[in-house]
Amino acid sequence: MTEPIVPDAEEPRPEAPRAFRASVRIPVKVRVLVEERTFSPFHYDGTCENISASGALVVVRNLFKNDYLTLIQRPRYIRVICPIPGRDIPLTLFGKIVWFDYRGELPDAECKIGVAFEIMKEDATRILQEYLEAVAAQQQSAGS
């Protein structure tokens, strides 16, 4: 009988390479599903401040504190509608909210929302990847 192969506890795990995260400032539309309100989404205008193949940071301004308190009660699904330069139709990205950072009171209140994207359709994956490559190239040439 052979013994199962168990990795040595002393061996460090290799870290997964971090995906490129583009620093951007894109106006977006945000829809957060609120199940307890008959699945009616909360609608917000926001700004996408960075984006990668796996997620984004979206900032929503003037978010009412009561809305924030409702949103943090349970896991939430989010839709981010993001215009992509050179495309007539905005890219719609679906995901889960993984963290919130709510700051301030109205009229200057802002809420940073961390989004982890769900599995995307092939077209959406391709469009996002092409956009990220273009931003990376642009940022690289600006740094040269």
N, C-alpha and C positions, 0 to 999 in steps of 0.2 A: 504494500500500500504506500502510495506516495503522499508526502505531506503537502498541504496547500502552500503555494508561494505567497508569502506575506512580505510586503515591502518593509525594509528596515526602518524603524521609527526614527532613526538618526538621519536618514536621507532627506534633504530638503526637497520639497516639491518644486518642479519647474513652474515659474510664473507664466501665465498666459500673456502673450503680447497684448499691449493696450491698443485698442483701435484708435485711429486718428480722430481727434475731436476738433472740429472746426470752430473757431471763434467767429461768430456772425452776429448780425443785428437784423433779423427778418421779422417784419410784422406778421403775426399769425392769428388765426381764429382758434379758440380753444372750446371744446365741448367736454364736460365732465358728467358722466352718467351718475345719476343719483337715484338708486333703486327705490329708496323709501318714499320718494316723491313720484311714484308711478312711472319710474324709469325716465322721468323728464330730465334732460341734461341742463346743467348750468352753462350759460353762454358767456364767454369772455373774449375781449381783445387782449392780445399780449405780444410779447417779443421773444423770439427764440434767440438766446444769447450764445448757445453752443449746441452742436449737433454731431453725432457720430452714427455709425451703422447700427449701434445698439440702443441709442437713447438721445435725450436732449434735455437742455435746461431751458425752461420757459418761465418768463416773468410776467405776472399779471398785476396790473396796477389798479388801485381803487377797488380792491376786493373787500366786500363787507365782512366784518369780523364774524357775523352769524353764519355767512356762507362758509368761511374757513372752519368754524367749529363744526359745521355739518360735514364738511369734506373729510376731516380727520377722524371721523368716527369709525370708519372701516375702509378696507381696500377699495380703490376707485379705478375705473377704466376711463381713459381719456382719448380724445381724438384731437389731433393737432393738424390744422389745415394750413399748409405751408406753401407760399408761392415760391417757385424755383425760377431764377432768371433764365430767360430763353424759352420758357414753356407757357403755353396759353392756359393750361389747366393746372391748378395747384395740386401738390402732392398731399394726400391725406394719409397720415400716419396714426396707427392705433397702438395703444400701450396701456401700461399700468402706472399709476403714480407710486413712486417708491419713496419719496420724501417731500416734505414741505418746509419752507422757511418763511414764516409770516412775520412781517416787521411793520410796525407803525400803526398809526391811526389815520383815518380819512382826513384830508384829501390826498395825503402822500403815501398811504399804505401800499405796500407791495408784497406780493407773495411769490417766492421762487419755488418752482415745482420741478422736481426731478422725475423724468419720464423714462421708463424702460420699454422699448418697443416690443410688441408682440411679433410673432412670425409674420413676415410680409409676403405679399404676392411677388412673383418674379419681376414683374414690371416695376413695382415700387422699389424693390431692392436695387434693381439696375439703375433707375433714375437717381435714387439717393446716392449710390456708389459713384456714379458719374459726377454728380454735384460735388461730393466730397473730394474727389480727385481734382476737379477744377479749382476748388477753393485751396487745396493743398498746394497745387502748382502756383496759384496766384500769390499765396502767402510766402512760398519759397522764393519766387522771383522778386517780391517786395523786400525780402530780407537780404537779397544778394547785393 
